[in-house]
């Protein structure tokens, strides 16, 4: 009982870590389950190139398969021997003859001395003569068929071979009737019989597409797919030997047997175990890589692990299904889309690593893994090079174009190396592959909302000062709006110098003071020398109004559905500092009373990243610099040094990975920028 309790206690205290493990196991099992159960041929070879492996002996008996060109020629020859099949419809002929007799009986009116029996006999003989010869119904399937070509005719459950020209068409049948009409026939009502015949004639020979196709299938099924055998332990090719046409055919046949022949069937357990070990090893590599190099930014968050594994599975599983259903379409699968999605949420190094692992997993099922891996990794490097520097929508389109160029460069290189010709169907599939990568944009939007992550695309949209929230800030609190823009510029410069996410910090800086819109006139930057509203209230009330702009800003940001990463800048930009002015004024006005510091202290938390820490510094420095009566090099330098030192003494940067060198760089950049803003000239030393 104690062990069970300990077990559940362990789960309760480590459920988050166990969740990560379960996600990796689930993804691994899913990939392994969907992987095609085929053996892998471990040798790479090219026609007319040296065999770069050890001498190869046949591991088992296997047939030599004909190549596509040979099968195509034999198929064409086999199809030439197939005769089109036509079916004689006795029922149509019988019904047409009965209707003709009825029509004759209705129209005959004893034309003079003419014999009714003679005319009826003449009519039916002519009808039988034409219909027995056969009137063929037109069909596009035999357009252009030579009259001398032999065809098969099914009549009375027997098949006979006749020339196609034996049959009449409706036009030639009418011509025969008209020719008969032009002749003299004593005792016969020529015109009446002609009219009746023309109305009674119907096609009674029909092209039978199903039987014709059946005959074609029989002919094709009779073609042997092989033309020889290789015995077990027979030397296939020696080390260093040039791969000629015969060797190439034998090696392709052996590769075929490994992937779909007797090897895959007889050694299925071996294949399954090998595949499981490889899949498990690759997923273990992903987990260890994340734990070792991305523990803080990725591995510590379950949502980011789930997104990473989901993107991998979305690329791998469809690739496996393509290989099962139509292997020739594998080049159409936009695997590089993983790179476009990953680099939007993760670092370039992590993106490339995951792309490599994903391509390796897919290559375990493709027929030519070396070329496939080379092609995908070259394309991925091109995409990473472009999108690691720019992440606008325009660059996503550019990436798709350069992706196709990369694919074509690798494909043509391998084609020319093997002395082959360009397959335009492959070119078309590569073009569709590049086109399909544009699906990454809606997927990025979906993943962003689903996993509550913020991409550079969203941040660039939020950086637009015409967004509703920033327009409202500009109209309601114009001084705060200008302050926010200046702080954003300072954050941009500082993070560019020390390293960091400049776009995220700039966005956070633009929105960090939106809470001041609730009481704009209680903040000095919006008063412009007008009456100070704080004169009518107590110091505690003033401090609470000032402090409340953080909470008000969080509520506004949440209502506007700003990303959580941006809201964190609002939440932390004052940390746990005090509103020093009102705190000191309260102590001066009530020297004999105990002043509670909590009434004058922001709720926090303190900054947790270099971006939020830089915003705190830039916000304080920019605001304080406006109080300088005569800004010069010394006053600006002292201001920057004192503010940063005070924040350090207050413990505001305990959770931030900033070094003393970083702080020195921050001070240097801020001093330089503030001197530029206030047009301060450097004081040159006297001679």
Secondary structure, DSSP 4 states (H G I P E B T S, - for coil): -HHHHHHHHHHHHHHHHHHHHHHHHHHHHHHHHHS-----------TTSB--SS-EE-SS-EEEEPPHHHHHHHHHHHHHTPPPEEEE-HHHHHHHHHHHHHHHHHH----TT--HHHHHHHHHHHHHHHHHH-BBPP-GGGTT--TTSEEEEEETTEEEEEEGGGSBPHHHHHHHHHHHHTS--TT--HHHHHHHHHHH----EEE-HHHHHHHHHHHHHTS-SEEEEE-TT-EEE-TT-B--HHHHHHHHHHHHHHHHSHHHHHTHHHHHHHHHHHHHHHHHHHHHHHHHHSIIIIIT-HHHHHHHHHHHHHHHHHHHHHHHH-GGGGGGS-TTHHHHHHHHHS-HHHHHHHHHHHHHHHHTTSS-HHHHHHHHHHHHHHHHHHHTT--SHHHHHHHHHHHHHHHHHHHHHHHHHTT----HHHHHHHHHHHHHTTHHHHHHHHHHHHHT---HHHHHHHT-TTSHHHHHHHHH-HHHHHHHHHHHHHHHHHHHHH-S-HHHHHHHHHHTTGGGGTTGGGSGGGTTTS--GGGGS-HHHHHHHHHHHHHHHHHHHHHTT--HHHHHHHHHSSTT-B-HHHHHHHHHHTTTS---GGGGB-------SHHHHHHHHHHHHHHHHTT-SS--HHHHHHHHHHHHHHHHHTTTTTTS---HHHHHHHHHHHHHHHHHHTTPPPPPPP-
